[in-house]
Amino acid sequence: MIPAPFEYVRPRTLKEACQALAEAGEDAKPLAGGQSLLPLLRLRLAYPGTLVDVGRLEELRGVRDEADHVFIGAMTTHDDVVHSPVVNRECPLVAMATATVADPAVRHRGTFGGALAHADPAGDLPAVTVALDCTFVARSPSGEREIPASEFFVDYLEPALRADEILVGVRVPKLGPGWGYHYEKFHRTAQSWAIVGVAAAVRRSDGRIEEARIGLTNMGSTPLRARAVEDALRGVEIAPANGADPLRDACAAADEGTSPPADLHAQPDYRRHLSRVLTRRAVLAAARA
């Protein structure tokens, strides 16, 4: 199908991009790598009157090591994130999840910020930002605004960005020593969306879990934190000698407070089952990392 007619604007600076969005109003959309938006345009599931191409703005690209966090520019490609020494050293969970996004062709063209601003709960990155308590940085003609990850994903495909705002980057906190990470994903084919995914960060000491952060992919209209599991895991022995499985018991609450969708790939009950199984796998792998 052919997209509906639209005006194409290619600003040279971030300031020009913000101004273009402000002038076009609600009828405009920013275009990053196009890997999520262009398919919607072809299917006419999205039909903006104006596309503001921000994909080539160099000031929105790159990874920076900044004291207590890592800043990832919104237009940094997935491939650059995956191969960034800073990301792999300071926030490996981001690199792990990004490496599972689609296929190499998409990862070379698609952008970190574009995937997050798309706000698809089946995407791999939103759950990671929620689990790590990331901060989103947006810019508009009126200035800069910080949005906690817990508030960024408003609803299905709806980020907390105003019509005149552009996502400029994401601050990923450095959790420090003692943490292990893992992203566990169940999907139909290697290049497809996650049926369910789990992002786990685990801090352990003396064979026990001291703290856990867990984000769930595709278990509701937004990415979710598995708070009940996080609470249940505190103090749990990772590998008890008596053969018990306290991790399984703690992870049984993974689907608490979720509302998984029904589609061609899975029904809600199956997704709930997967969330429990995958959460245990992710937590165990992170605890052993």
TIDRENVEX-8071 format. One record per residue: residue number from 1; x, y, z of N, C-alpha, C in turn. Coordinates in nm, 2 decimals. Example, Ala and Ser with C-alpha at 12.3 -4.5 7.8 and 13.67 -1.06 7.14 Angstrom:
% residues 2
tilum; n_east; n_north; n_up; ca_east; ca_north; ca_up; c_east; c_north; c_up
1; 1.32; -0.57; 0.78; 1.23; -0.45; 0.78; 1.32; -0.33; 0.78
2; 1.28; -0.22; 0.71; 1.37; -0.11; 0.71; 1.29; 0.00; 0.79
***
This chain:
% residues 289
tilum; n_east; n_north; n_up; ca_east; ca_north; ca_up; c_east; c_north; c_up
1; 0.08; -0.12; 0.00; 0.00; 0.00; 0.00; 0.09; 0.12; 0.00
2; 0.04; 0.23; -0.06; 0.12; 0.36; -0.07; 0.08; 0.45; 0.05
3; 0.18; 0.51; 0.11; 0.14; 0.60; 0.22; 0.06; 0.72; 0.18
4; -0.02; 0.77; 0.27; -0.09; 0.89; 0.24; 0.00; 1.01; 0.22
5; -0.04; 1.11; 0.14; 0.05; 1.22; 0.11; 0.10; 1.29; 0.24
6; 0.23; 1.34; 0.24; 0.28; 1.41; 0.35; 0.39; 1.51; 0.31
7; 0.42; 1.61; 0.38; 0.53; 1.70; 0.36; 0.65; 1.65; 0.43
8; 0.76; 1.66; 0.36; 0.89; 1.61; 0.42; 0.98; 1.73; 0.45
9; 1.03; 1.73; 0.58; 1.11; 1.84; 0.62; 1.24; 1.78; 0.68
10; 1.36; 1.83; 0.63; 1.48; 1.77; 0.68; 1.57; 1.89; 0.74
11; 1.55; 1.90; 0.87; 1.62; 2.01; 0.94; 1.77; 1.98; 0.95
12; 1.85; 2.09; 0.97; 2.00; 2.07; 0.98; 2.04; 2.07; 1.12
13; 1.96; 2.12; 1.21; 2.00; 2.13; 1.35; 1.88; 2.08; 1.44
14; 1.91; 2.05; 1.56; 1.81; 2.01; 1.66; 1.71; 2.13; 1.68
15; 1.76; 2.25; 1.68; 1.68; 2.37; 1.70; 1.58; 2.38; 1.59
16; 1.62; 2.36; 1.46; 1.54; 2.37; 1.35; 1.43; 2.25; 1.35
17; 1.47; 2.14; 1.40; 1.38; 2.02; 1.41; 1.27; 2.05; 1.51
18; 1.30; 2.11; 1.62; 1.20; 2.14; 1.73; 1.11; 2.25; 1.67
19; 1.16; 2.34; 1.60; 1.08; 2.45; 1.54; 0.98; 2.39; 1.44
20; 1.03; 2.30; 1.35; 0.95; 2.24; 1.25; 0.83; 2.16; 1.31
21; 0.86; 2.09; 1.42; 0.75; 2.01; 1.49; 0.65; 2.11; 1.55
22; 0.70; 2.21; 1.61; 0.61; 2.31; 1.67; 0.52; 2.38; 1.57
23; 0.58; 2.41; 1.45; 0.50; 2.47; 1.35; 0.39; 2.38; 1.29
24; 0.43; 2.25; 1.28; 0.33; 2.16; 1.22; 0.23; 2.11; 1.32
25; 0.26; 2.11; 1.45; 0.16; 2.08; 1.55; 0.14; 1.93; 1.56
26; 0.02; 1.89; 1.60; -0.02; 1.75; 1.62; -0.01; 1.67; 1.49
27; -0.01; 1.73; 1.38; -0.01; 1.66; 1.25; 0.13; 1.62; 1.20
28; 0.23; 1.64; 1.29; 0.37; 1.60; 1.25; 0.42; 1.48; 1.33
29; 0.52; 1.42; 1.27; 0.59; 1.31; 1.34; 0.74; 1.32; 1.30
30; 0.82; 1.30; 1.40; 0.97; 1.29; 1.37; 1.00; 1.15; 1.31
31; 1.09; 1.15; 1.21; 1.14; 1.03; 1.15; 1.28; 1.01; 1.19
32; 1.31; 0.89; 1.25; 1.44; 0.86; 1.29; 1.50; 0.76; 1.19
33; 1.52; 0.63; 1.22; 1.56; 0.53; 1.13; 1.46; 0.48; 1.04
34; 1.33; 0.50; 1.08; 1.22; 0.46; 0.99; 1.18; 0.32; 1.00
35; 1.24; 0.24; 1.08; 1.22; 0.09; 1.09; 1.08; 0.06; 1.15
36; 1.03; 0.15; 1.23; 0.90; 0.12; 1.29; 0.79; 0.21; 1.22
37; 0.82; 0.34; 1.19; 0.73; 0.43; 1.14; 0.69; 0.40; 0.99
38; 0.79; 0.37; 0.91; 0.76; 0.35; 0.77; 0.66; 0.24; 0.74
39; 0.67; 0.12; 0.81; 0.57; 0.02; 0.78; 0.43; 0.07; 0.82
40; 0.42; 0.15; 0.93; 0.29; 0.20; 0.96; 0.24; 0.30; 0.86
41; 0.33; 0.37; 0.80; 0.29; 0.46; 0.69; 0.24; 0.39; 0.57
42; 0.31; 0.28; 0.53; 0.27; 0.20; 0.41; 0.13; 0.14; 0.44
43; 0.10; 0.10; 0.56; -0.03; 0.03; 0.59; -0.13; 0.14; 0.62
44; -0.10; 0.26; 0.62; -0.19; 0.38; 0.65; -0.25; 0.36; 0.79
45; -0.17; 0.30; 0.88; -0.20; 0.30; 1.02; -0.15; 0.43; 1.09
46; -0.07; 0.50; 1.02; -0.02; 0.63; 1.06; -0.02; 0.72; 0.94
47; -0.07; 0.84; 0.95; -0.08; 0.93; 0.83; -0.06; 1.07; 0.87
48; 0.07; 1.10; 0.92; 0.10; 1.24; 0.95; 0.10; 1.33; 0.83
49; 0.07; 1.46; 0.85; 0.08; 1.55; 0.74; 0.22; 1.60; 0.71
50; 0.30; 1.59; 0.81; 0.44; 1.63; 0.80; 0.54; 1.53; 0.87
51; 0.64; 1.49; 0.80; 0.75; 1.41; 0.85; 0.87; 1.50; 0.87
52; 0.92; 1.51; 0.99; 1.04; 1.58; 1.02; 1.16; 1.48; 1.04
53; 1.25; 1.48; 0.94; 1.36; 1.38; 0.94; 1.47; 1.42; 1.03
54; 1.48; 1.36; 1.15; 1.59; 1.39; 1.25; 1.70; 1.28; 1.25
55; 1.69; 1.19; 1.16; 1.78; 1.07; 1.16; 1.92; 1.11; 1.14
56; 1.95; 1.22; 1.07; 2.09; 1.25; 1.04; 2.15; 1.37; 1.12
57; 2.08; 1.40; 1.23; 2.13; 1.50; 1.32; 2.24; 1.45; 1.40
58; 2.37; 1.49; 1.37; 2.48; 1.43; 1.44; 2.48; 1.46; 1.59
59; 2.42; 1.57; 1.63; 2.42; 1.61; 1.77; 2.33; 1.51; 1.85
60; 2.25; 1.43; 1.79; 2.17; 1.33; 1.86; 2.23; 1.19; 1.85
61; 2.36; 1.18; 1.80; 2.42; 1.05; 1.79; 2.53; 1.04; 1.90
62; 2.56; 0.91; 1.93; 2.68; 0.88; 2.01; 2.64; 0.84; 2.15
63; 2.75; 0.78; 2.22; 2.74; 0.73; 2.36; 2.84; 0.81; 2.44
64; 2.80; 0.86; 2.55; 2.89; 0.93; 2.64; 2.89; 0.87; 2.78
65; 3.01; 0.86; 2.84; 3.03; 0.81; 2.98; 3.03; 0.94; 3.07
66; 2.92; 0.95; 3.15; 2.91; 1.08; 3.22; 2.89; 1.04; 3.37
67; 3.00; 1.03; 3.45; 2.99; 1.01; 3.59; 2.91; 0.90; 3.63
68; 2.78; 0.92; 3.68; 2.70; 0.81; 3.74; 2.60; 0.75; 3.64
69; 2.62; 0.79; 3.51; 2.53; 0.73; 3.41; 2.59; 0.73; 3.27
70; 2.53; 0.66; 3.18; 2.57; 0.66; 3.04; 2.46; 0.73; 2.96
71; 2.50; 0.82; 2.88; 2.41; 0.89; 2.79; 2.41; 0.84; 2.65
72; 2.30; 0.79; 2.60; 2.29; 0.73; 2.47; 2.20; 0.82; 2.38
73; 2.26; 0.88; 2.28; 2.19; 0.97; 2.19; 2.08; 0.90; 2.12
74; 1.97; 0.97; 2.10; 1.85; 0.91; 2.04; 1.87; 0.85; 1.90
75; 1.96; 0.92; 1.82; 1.98; 0.87; 1.69; 2.10; 0.78; 1.67
76; 2.15; 0.73; 1.78; 2.25; 0.63; 1.78; 2.19; 0.50; 1.73
77; 2.25; 0.43; 1.63; 2.19; 0.31; 1.58; 2.20; 0.20; 1.68
78; 2.12; 0.10; 1.66; 2.12; -0.02; 1.75; 2.26; -0.09; 1.74
79; 2.31; -0.09; 1.62; 2.44; -0.16; 1.60; 2.55; -0.09; 1.67
80; 2.55; 0.05; 1.67; 2.65; 0.12; 1.75; 2.63; 0.10; 1.90
81; 2.51; 0.09; 1.95; 2.49; 0.06; 2.09; 2.55; -0.08; 2.12
82; 2.51; -0.18; 2.04; 2.56; -0.32; 2.07; 2.71; -0.32; 2.08
83; 2.78; -0.25; 1.99; 2.93; -0.26; 1.99; 3.00; -0.15; 2.07
84; 2.92; -0.07; 2.14; 2.99; 0.04; 2.22; 3.06; -0.02; 2.34
85; 3.19; 0.00; 2.36; 3.26; -0.04; 2.48; 3.21; 0.01; 2.60
86; 3.16; 0.14; 2.60; 3.10; 0.20; 2.72; 2.98; 0.13; 2.76
87; 2.89; 0.11; 2.67; 2.76; 0.04; 2.70; 2.79; -0.10; 2.75
88; 2.87; -0.17; 2.69; 2.90; -0.31; 2.73; 2.97; -0.32; 2.87
89; 3.04; -0.22; 2.90; 3.11; -0.21; 3.03; 3.02; -0.16; 3.14
90; 2.95; -0.06; 3.12; 2.87; 0.01; 3.22; 2.72; -0.03; 3.23
91; 2.66; -0.07; 3.12; 2.52; -0.11; 3.12; 2.50; -0.22; 3.02
92; 2.56; -0.34; 3.05; 2.55; -0.45; 2.96; 2.41; -0.50; 2.93
93; 2.32; -0.48; 3.02; 2.18; -0.52; 2.99; 2.12; -0.45; 2.87
94; 2.16; -0.33; 2.85; 2.12; -0.25; 2.73; 2.18; -0.32; 2.60
95; 2.30; -0.35; 2.61; 2.37; -0.41; 2.49; 2.30; -0.55; 2.46
96; 2.28; -0.63; 2.57; 2.22; -0.76; 2.55; 2.08; -0.75; 2.48
97; 2.00; -0.66; 2.53; 1.86; -0.65; 2.47; 1.87; -0.60; 2.33
98; 1.95; -0.50; 2.31; 1.96; -0.44; 2.18; 2.01; -0.53; 2.07
99; 2.09; -0.63; 2.11; 2.15; -0.73; 2.02; 2.04; -0.82; 1.97
100; 1.92; -0.83; 2.04; 1.81; -0.92; 2.00; 1.71; -0.84; 1.91
101; 1.73; -0.71; 1.89; 1.63; -0.64; 1.81; 1.64; -0.68; 1.66
102; 1.53; -0.74; 1.61; 1.51; -0.77; 1.47; 1.63; -0.84; 1.41
103; 1.69; -0.78; 1.30; 1.80; -0.85; 1.23; 1.91; -0.75; 1.21
104; 2.03; -0.79; 1.16; 2.14; -0.69; 1.14; 2.10; -0.57; 1.05
105; 2.02; -0.59; 0.95; 1.99; -0.48; 0.86; 1.91; -0.38; 0.93
106; 1.82; -0.42; 1.02; 1.74; -0.33; 1.10; 1.83; -0.26; 1.20
107; 1.91; -0.33; 1.26; 2.00; -0.28; 1.37; 2.10; -0.17; 1.31
108; 2.14; -0.19; 1.18; 2.22; -0.09; 1.12; 2.15; 0.04; 1.09
109; 2.02; 0.03; 1.07; 1.95; 0.15; 1.03; 1.86; 0.21; 1.14
110; 1.80; 0.12; 1.22; 1.71; 0.16; 1.33; 1.79; 0.23; 1.44
111; 1.72; 0.32; 1.51; 1.79; 0.39; 1.62; 1.74; 0.36; 1.75
112; 1.82; 0.38; 1.85; 1.79; 0.35; 1.99; 1.67; 0.43; 2.04
113; 1.68; 0.56; 2.01; 1.57; 0.65; 2.06; 1.44; 0.63; 1.98
114; 1.45; 0.60; 1.85; 1.34; 0.58; 1.77; 1.26; 0.46; 1.81
115; 1.33; 0.35; 1.85; 1.26; 0.23; 1.90; 1.18; 0.26; 2.03
116; 1.25; 0.34; 2.11; 1.18; 0.37; 2.24; 1.07; 0.47; 2.23
117; 1.08; 0.57; 2.14; 0.97; 0.67; 2.12; 0.85; 0.60; 2.05
118; 0.88; 0.49; 1.98; 0.77; 0.42; 1.92; 0.68; 0.36; 2.03
119; 0.73; 0.33; 2.14; 0.66; 0.29; 2.26; 0.58; 0.16; 2.24
120; 0.63; 0.06; 2.17; 0.57; -0.06; 2.15; 0.60; -0.16; 2.27
121; 0.51; -0.20; 2.35; 0.54; -0.29; 2.46; 0.60; -0.42; 2.42
122; 0.59; -0.46; 2.29; 0.65; -0.58; 2.24; 0.80; -0.56; 2.20
123; 0.84; -0.44; 2.20; 0.98; -0.41; 2.17; 1.07; -0.45; 2.29
124; 1.20; -0.47; 2.26; 1.29; -0.53; 2.36; 1.34; -0.42; 2.45
125; 1.35; -0.30; 2.40; 1.42; -0.19; 2.48; 1.34; -0.13; 2.59
126; 1.21; -0.10; 2.57; 1.13; -0.04; 2.68; 1.14; -0.10; 2.82
127; 1.13; -0.24; 2.82; 1.13; -0.31; 2.95; 1.27; -0.29; 3.02
128; 1.37; -0.28; 2.94; 1.51; -0.26; 2.99; 1.52; -0.12; 3.06
129; 1.47; -0.02; 2.99; 1.47; 0.12; 3.05; 1.39; 0.13; 3.18
130; 1.28; 0.06; 3.18; 1.20; 0.06; 3.30; 1.27; -0.01; 3.42
131; 1.33; -0.13; 3.39; 1.40; -0.20; 3.49; 1.52; -0.13; 3.55
132; 1.59; -0.05; 3.46; 1.71; 0.02; 3.51; 1.68; 0.16; 3.56
133; 1.55; 0.20; 3.56; 1.51; 0.34; 3.60; 1.59; 0.44; 3.52
134; 1.58; 0.43; 3.39; 1.64; 0.53; 3.30; 1.57; 0.66; 3.30
135; 1.63; 0.76; 3.25; 1.57; 0.89; 3.24; 1.57; 0.93; 3.09
136; 1.46; 0.97; 3.04; 1.45; 1.02; 2.90; 1.46; 1.17; 2.89
137; 1.54; 1.22; 2.80; 1.56; 1.36; 2.78; 1.50; 1.41; 2.65
138; 1.40; 1.50; 2.66; 1.33; 1.56; 2.55; 1.36; 1.70; 2.53
139; 1.35; 1.75; 2.41; 1.38; 1.89; 2.38; 1.27; 1.95; 2.30
140; 1.23; 2.07; 2.33; 1.13; 2.15; 2.25; 1.18; 2.29; 2.24
141; 1.10; 2.38; 2.17; 1.14; 2.52; 2.16; 1.15; 2.59; 2.30
142; 1.07; 2.53; 2.39; 1.07; 2.60; 2.52; 1.18; 2.54; 2.62
143; 1.26; 2.45; 2.58; 1.36; 2.40; 2.66; 1.37; 2.25; 2.67
144; 1.44; 2.20; 2.77; 1.47; 2.06; 2.79; 1.39; 2.00; 2.91
145; 1.34; 1.88; 2.89; 1.26; 1.82; 3.00; 1.31; 1.67; 3.02
146; 1.32; 1.63; 3.15; 1.35; 1.49; 3.18; 1.23; 1.42; 3.22
147; 1.22; 1.29; 3.17; 1.10; 1.21; 3.19; 1.15; 1.07; 3.25
148; 1.11; 1.03; 3.37; 1.15; 0.90; 3.42; 1.09; 0.79; 3.33
149; 1.16; 0.68; 3.31; 1.11; 0.57; 3.23; 0.98; 0.52; 3.28
150; 0.95; 0.53; 3.41; 0.83; 0.48; 3.47; 0.71; 0.57; 3.42
151; 0.74; 0.69; 3.37; 0.63; 0.78; 3.32; 0.63; 0.80; 3.17
152; 0.74; 0.75; 3.10; 0.75; 0.77; 2.96; 0.65; 0.70; 2.87
153; 0.62; 0.57; 2.91; 0.53; 0.49; 2.83; 0.39; 0.50; 2.88
154; 0.31; 0.58; 2.82; 0.18; 0.62; 2.86; 0.08; 0.51; 2.83
155; 0.08; 0.46; 2.71; -0.01; 0.36; 2.66; 0.05; 0.29; 2.54
156; -0.02; 0.20; 2.47; 0.02; 0.13; 2.35; 0.06; 0.24; 2.24
157; 0.19; 0.23; 2.20; 0.24; 0.33; 2.10; 0.22; 0.47; 2.14
158; 0.22; 0.50; 2.26; 0.20; 0.64; 2.31; 0.30; 0.68; 2.41
159; 0.41; 0.75; 2.37; 0.51; 0.80; 2.46; 0.46; 0.93; 2.52
160; 0.53; 0.97; 2.63; 0.49; 1.09; 2.70; 0.57; 1.21; 2.64
161; 0.56; 1.22; 2.51; 0.63; 1.33; 2.44; 0.52; 1.42; 2.38
162; 0.54; 1.55; 2.41; 0.44; 1.65; 2.35; 0.47; 1.66; 2.20
163; 0.37; 1.72; 2.13; 0.38; 1.73; 1.99; 0.50; 1.81; 1.94
164; 0.55; 1.90; 2.02; 0.67; 1.98; 1.98; 0.80; 1.93; 2.04
165; 0.80; 1.81; 2.10; 0.92; 1.76; 2.16; 0.99; 1.65; 2.08
166; 1.12; 1.65; 2.09; 1.20; 1.54; 2.03; 1.28; 1.47; 2.14
167; 1.28; 1.34; 2.13; 1.36; 1.27; 2.23; 1.51; 1.28; 2.18
168; 1.59; 1.34; 2.27; 1.73; 1.36; 2.23; 1.83; 1.26; 2.29
169; 1.78; 1.18; 2.39; 1.87; 1.08; 2.44; 1.81; 1.02; 2.57
170; 1.88; 0.92; 2.62; 1.84; 0.84; 2.74; 1.96; 0.83; 2.83
171; 1.94; 0.86; 2.96; 2.04; 0.84; 3.06; 2.02; 0.71; 3.13
172; 2.12; 0.62; 3.12; 2.12; 0.49; 3.18; 2.20; 0.49; 3.31
173; 2.15; 0.47; 3.43; 2.23; 0.47; 3.55; 2.33; 0.36; 3.55
174; 2.44; 0.39; 3.61; 2.55; 0.29; 3.63; 2.51; 0.22; 3.77
175; 2.49; 0.09; 3.77; 2.45; 0.03; 3.89; 2.57; -0.01; 3.98
176; 2.69; -0.02; 3.92; 2.81; -0.05; 4.00; 2.84; -0.19; 4.01
177; 2.94; -0.23; 4.09; 2.98; -0.37; 4.10; 2.88; -0.45; 4.18
178; 2.89; -0.58; 4.16; 2.80; -0.68; 4.23; 2.67; -0.71; 4.16
179; 2.65; -0.65; 4.04; 2.53; -0.67; 3.96; 2.55; -0.77; 3.85
180; 2.45; -0.85; 3.82; 2.45; -0.94; 3.70; 2.33; -0.91; 3.62
181; 2.34; -0.93; 3.49; 2.23; -0.89; 3.40; 2.20; -1.00; 3.30
182; 2.07; -1.00; 3.26; 2.03; -1.10; 3.15; 1.90; -1.05; 3.09
183; 1.89; -1.07; 2.96; 1.76; -1.05; 2.89; 1.72; -1.18; 2.82
184; 1.60; -1.23; 2.86; 1.55; -1.35; 2.82; 1.43; -1.32; 2.73
185; 1.43; -1.38; 2.61; 1.32; -1.35; 2.51; 1.27; -1.48; 2.45
186; 1.14; -1.49; 2.44; 1.07; -1.60; 2.37; 1.00; -1.54; 2.25
187; 1.04; -1.59; 2.13; 0.98; -1.53; 2.01; 0.96; -1.64; 1.91
188; 0.88; -1.61; 1.81; 0.84; -1.71; 1.71; 0.95; -1.74; 1.62
189; 1.02; -1.64; 1.56; 1.14; -1.66; 1.48; 1.25; -1.56; 1.53
190; 1.37; -1.58; 1.47; 1.48; -1.50; 1.52; 1.46; -1.35; 1.50
191; 1.38; -1.31; 1.40; 1.37; -1.17; 1.37; 1.23; -1.11; 1.41
192; 1.15; -1.18; 1.49; 1.02; -1.14; 1.52; 1.02; -1.07; 1.66
193; 0.90; -1.00; 1.68; 0.88; -0.94; 1.81; 0.88; -1.04; 1.92
194; 0.91; -1.00; 2.04; 0.90; -1.09; 2.16; 0.75; -1.13; 2.19
195; 0.73; -1.26; 2.21; 0.60; -1.30; 2.26; 0.59; -1.26; 2.41
196; 0.70; -1.28; 2.48; 0.72; -1.23; 2.61; 0.88; -1.22; 2.63
197; 0.92; -1.11; 2.70; 1.06; -1.09; 2.73; 1.08; -1.05; 2.87
198; 1.19; -1.08; 2.93; 1.22; -1.04; 3.06; 1.36; -0.98; 3.07
199; 1.37; -0.86; 3.12; 1.50; -0.79; 3.15; 1.53; -0.80; 3.30
200; 1.64; -0.86; 3.34; 1.67; -0.88; 3.48; 1.80; -0.82; 3.51
201; 1.81; -0.75; 3.62; 1.93; -0.70; 3.68; 1.93; -0.75; 3.83
202; 2.03; -0.82; 3.87; 2.04; -0.88; 4.00; 2.17; -0.84; 4.08
203; 2.15; -0.79; 4.20; 2.27; -0.77; 4.28; 2.28; -0.88; 4.39
204; 2.39; -0.95; 4.39; 2.40; -1.07; 4.48; 2.52; -1.06; 4.57
205; 2.52; -1.13; 4.68; 2.63; -1.13; 4.77; 2.61; -1.26; 4.86
206; 2.73; -1.33; 4.87; 2.73; -1.45; 4.96; 2.62; -1.55; 4.92
207; 2.60; -1.56; 4.79; 2.51; -1.67; 4.74; 2.36; -1.63; 4.75
208; 2.33; -1.51; 4.79; 2.19; -1.46; 4.80; 2.17; -1.34; 4.72
209; 2.04; -1.32; 4.68; 2.00; -1.20; 4.60; 1.97; -1.09; 4.70
210; 2.04; -0.98; 4.69; 2.02; -0.86; 4.77; 1.91; -0.77; 4.71
211; 1.91; -0.76; 4.58; 1.82; -0.67; 4.51; 1.80; -0.72; 4.37
212; 1.68; -0.70; 4.32; 1.65; -0.74; 4.18; 1.57; -0.63; 4.11
213; 1.59; -0.61; 3.99; 1.51; -0.52; 3.90; 1.47; -0.60; 3.78
214; 1.34; -0.60; 3.76; 1.28; -0.69; 3.65; 1.18; -0.61; 3.57
215; 1.21; -0.61; 3.44; 1.11; -0.55; 3.34; 1.05; -0.65; 3.25
216; 0.92; -0.64; 3.22; 0.85; -0.73; 3.14; 0.81; -0.67; 3.01
217; 0.84; -0.75; 2.90; 0.81; -0.71; 2.76; 0.68; -0.78; 2.72
218; 0.59; -0.71; 2.66; 0.47; -0.76; 2.60; 0.37; -0.83; 2.70
219; 0.36; -0.77; 2.82; 0.27; -0.83; 2.92; 0.16; -0.72; 2.95
220; 0.15; -0.62; 2.87; 0.05; -0.52; 2.89; 0.06; -0.42; 2.78
221; -0.01; -0.31; 2.80; -0.01; -0.20; 2.69; 0.12; -0.11; 2.71
222; 0.19; -0.13; 2.81; 0.32; -0.07; 2.83; 0.42; -0.17; 2.90
223; 0.55; -0.14; 2.89; 0.64; -0.23; 2.97; 0.61; -0.22; 3.12
224; 0.63; -0.33; 3.19; 0.60; -0.33; 3.33; 0.71; -0.37; 3.42
225; 0.71; -0.33; 3.54; 0.81; -0.38; 3.64; 0.74; -0.49; 3.72
226; 0.81; -0.60; 3.74; 0.76; -0.71; 3.82; 0.79; -0.69; 3.97
227; 0.72; -0.59; 4.03; 0.75; -0.55; 4.16; 0.73; -0.66; 4.26
228; 0.63; -0.75; 4.25; 0.61; -0.85; 4.34; 0.72; -0.95; 4.34
229; 0.78; -0.98; 4.22; 0.89; -1.07; 4.22; 1.01; -1.01; 4.28
230; 1.03; -0.88; 4.25; 1.15; -0.81; 4.31; 1.15; -0.82; 4.46
231; 1.03; -0.80; 4.52; 1.02; -0.81; 4.67; 1.04; -0.95; 4.72
232; 0.99; -1.05; 4.64; 1.00; -1.19; 4.68; 1.14; -1.24; 4.67
233; 1.22; -1.18; 4.58; 1.36; -1.23; 4.56; 1.46; -1.18; 4.67
234; 1.42; -1.08; 4.74; 1.52; -1.02; 4.83; 1.56; -1.12; 4.94
235; 1.68; -1.15; 4.95; 1.74; -1.24; 5.05; 1.73; -1.39; 5.01
236; 1.68; -1.42; 4.89; 1.66; -1.56; 4.84; 1.80; -1.62; 4.81
237; 1.82; -1.74; 4.85; 1.94; -1.82; 4.82; 1.94; -1.86; 4.68
238; 2.05; -1.84; 4.60; 2.05; -1.86; 4.46; 2.05; -2.01; 4.43
239; 2.13; -2.09; 4.50; 2.15; -2.23; 4.48; 2.15; -2.31; 4.61
240; 2.04; -2.32; 4.68; 2.04; -2.39; 4.81; 2.08; -2.54; 4.79
241; 2.15; -2.59; 4.90; 2.20; -2.72; 4.90; 2.09; -2.83; 4.91
242; 1.98; -2.79; 4.96; 1.87; -2.89; 4.99; 1.79; -2.93; 4.87
243; 1.82; -2.87; 4.75; 1.75; -2.91; 4.63; 1.62; -2.83; 4.61
244; 1.59; -2.74; 4.70; 1.47; -2.66; 4.68; 1.49; -2.55; 4.57
245; 1.38; -2.49; 4.52; 1.39; -2.40; 4.41; 1.32; -2.27; 4.46
246; 1.38; -2.19; 4.55; 1.31; -2.07; 4.59; 1.30; -1.97; 4.48
247; 1.38; -1.97; 4.38; 1.37; -1.88; 4.27; 1.24; -1.90; 4.19
248; 1.20; -2.03; 4.17; 1.08; -2.06; 4.11; 0.96; -2.01; 4.19
249; 0.96; -2.03; 4.32; 0.85; -1.98; 4.40; 0.84; -1.83; 4.40
250; 0.95; -1.76; 4.40; 0.95; -1.61; 4.40; 0.90; -1.56; 4.26
251; 0.94; -1.63; 4.15; 0.91; -1.58; 4.02; 0.77; -1.62; 3.98
252; 0.70; -1.70; 4.06; 0.56; -1.73; 4.03; 0.47; -1.61; 4.03
253; 0.51; -1.50; 4.09; 0.43; -1.38; 4.09; 0.46; -1.29; 3.97
254; 0.53; -1.34; 3.87; 0.57; -1.25; 3.76; 0.46; -1.19; 3.69
255; 0.34; -1.26; 3.68; 0.23; -1.21; 3.60; 0.13; -1.13; 3.69
256; 0.17; -1.10; 3.81; 0.08; -1.03; 3.90; 0.07; -0.88; 3.85
257; -0.05; -0.84; 3.83; -0.08; -0.70; 3.79; -0.06; -0.68; 3.64
258; -0.04; -0.78; 3.56; -0.02; -0.77; 3.42; -0.16; -0.79; 3.34
259; -0.16; -0.74; 3.22; -0.28; -0.76; 3.13; -0.23; -0.80; 2.99
260; -0.17; -0.92; 2.98; -0.11; -0.96; 2.85; -0.21; -0.96; 2.74
261; -0.17; -0.93; 2.61; -0.26; -0.93; 2.50; -0.29; -1.07; 2.44
262; -0.39; -1.08; 2.37; -0.42; -1.20; 2.29; -0.40; -1.16; 2.14
263; -0.33; -1.25; 2.07; -0.31; -1.22; 1.93; -0.28; -1.36; 1.86
264; -0.23; -1.35; 1.73; -0.21; -1.48; 1.66; -0.11; -1.56; 1.72
265; -0.02; -1.51; 1.80; 0.10; -1.58; 1.84; 0.08; -1.64; 1.98
266; -0.01; -1.58; 2.07; -0.02; -1.64; 2.20; -0.15; -1.57; 2.27
267; -0.21; -1.65; 2.35; -0.32; -1.61; 2.43; -0.27; -1.56; 2.57
268; -0.35; -1.48; 2.64; -0.30; -1.43; 2.77; -0.25; -1.53; 2.87
269; -0.32; -1.65; 2.88; -0.28; -1.75; 2.98; -0.14; -1.80; 2.94
270; -0.12; -1.82; 2.81; 0.02; -1.87; 2.77; 0.12; -1.77; 2.80
271; 0.09; -1.64; 2.78; 0.19; -1.53; 2.81; 0.22; -1.53; 2.96
272; 0.11; -1.55; 3.04; 0.14; -1.55; 3.19; 0.23; -1.66; 3.23
273; 0.21; -1.78; 3.17; 0.30; -1.89; 3.20; 0.44; -1.86; 3.15
274; 0.45; -1.80; 3.03; 0.59; -1.77; 2.99; 0.66; -1.67; 3.08
275; 0.58; -1.57; 3.13; 0.64; -1.47; 3.21; 0.70; -1.53; 3.34
276; 0.64; -1.63; 3.39; 0.69; -1.70; 3.51; 0.82; -1.78; 3.48
277; 0.81; -1.85; 3.37; 0.92; -1.94; 3.33; 1.04; -1.85; 3.29
278; 1.02; -1.75; 3.21; 1.13; -1.67; 3.16; 1.19; -1.58; 3.27
279; 1.10; -1.54; 3.36; 1.16; -1.46; 3.47; 1.26; -1.54; 3.56
280; 1.22; -1.66; 3.59; 1.31; -1.75; 3.66; 1.44; -1.77; 3.58
281; 1.43; -1.79; 3.45; 1.55; -1.81; 3.37; 1.64; -1.69; 3.37
282; 1.58; -1.57; 3.35; 1.65; -1.45; 3.35; 1.72; -1.41; 3.48
283; 1.65; -1.43; 3.59; 1.70; -1.41; 3.72; 1.82; -1.50; 3.75
284; 1.80; -1.63; 3.72; 1.91; -1.72; 3.75; 2.03; -1.69; 3.67
285; 2.01; -1.66; 3.54; 2.13; -1.63; 3.45; 2.19; -1.50; 3.50
286; 2.12; -1.40; 3.54; 2.17; -1.27; 3.59; 2.25; -1.30; 3.72
287; 2.19; -1.38; 3.81; 2.26; -1.41; 3.94; 2.39; -1.49; 3.92
288; 2.40; -1.56; 3.81; 2.52; -1.64; 3.79; 2.62; -1.57; 3.70
289; 2.58; -1.45; 3.65; 2.67; -1.38; 3.55; 2.79; -1.32; 3.62
***
